[in-house]
Amino acid sequence: MSSVFTMLQEMFVTPPAPGHSHASTLLALPDGGVLAAWFAGSREGANDVRIHWSRFEPATARWSPSEEISSGAHLPHWNPVLGRMPSGRVVLFFKVGATIADWRTYVCEYDQSKQSWSRPAELIAGDDSGGRGPVKNKPIILSNGWVLAPGSTECDSWCPFVDISRDDGRSWQKVAVELPAAVVDYKYTALGLIQPALWESAPGKVHMLLRSNAGRAYRSDSEDFGLSWSLPTATAQPNNNSGLDLLRLADGRLLLVANRDGRNWGRRDELYLYLSNDNGLSWPETQSLTLSDGEASKSEYPYTPGDGEAPASEYSYPAIIGLADGTVALSYTWRRQCIRFQQWRID
């Protein structure tokens, strides 16, 4: 383990349990607490899947018993994303739909005094485009006060976009990210990019790192606060067609959490924490840390999403945030049985 990374605490948000738990998200609260949300049910895509949430209490260093959030529809719920608006409002976005292509985005607001959520409502009423707003990773507040939400759709093709709000998340402008015309395998599968992670390196200069079906993470850049984007290009960073997340530290360094297998639908049995000193142009192995619970893989390549029994050694879909004391919190799917939480100091 590199001396750059020091673990301060590690725990389950909830105990391991039957069924599937997946796709966690985190948000730090002003009182030192942390919110977590994820989806859980009998299996991913089942009609009984709902959003679950819990709060970390700093006084006791414990997570509260999880509670459920539902849109009211008897349909699968997916991919919660916690975010803070410029006014301080804490909101939770999530998807609802029988399939990913049918997703509609719902949003609710957190009452910090009552520690409860408002009734969810559609983010964009009547939208049937496959989802608006953030799709997996947290929105960011830009230096000009705009909110930028990293989105994507998975309909006939996989297409990334950003949603921009200039009014504290009340309305949104969708800006597509054009994809290069490319195929990724012998079956002439088109390049697909989804689930961006965003950061701003200087006023107006915004960047995204994207999950892909091409074995590498892709990158796109904007010079105008996200109103237009460069054509995405492949990076040297492996990506196994699974979710990633990143965080820009106060000193400008970037932390990336991702699986390392560089093949489409590759193994998800190890997560890596990478540190970049050059605004994400490189993620050197000399500054990376393996997050795998010390277990050897029990699954064969390629990764197959579980439809019954959950994969024995899946550690995937990370979320990473900064805390007020300068430390870093991250969460990830642990064997699809629960969500694992860690806190780190980065030297």
Summary of the structure (lengths in Angstrom):
residues: 347
radius of gyration: 18.5
end to end distance: 13.0
largest distance: 55.6
contacts: 1193
relative contact order: 0.15
helix: 2%
strand: 47%
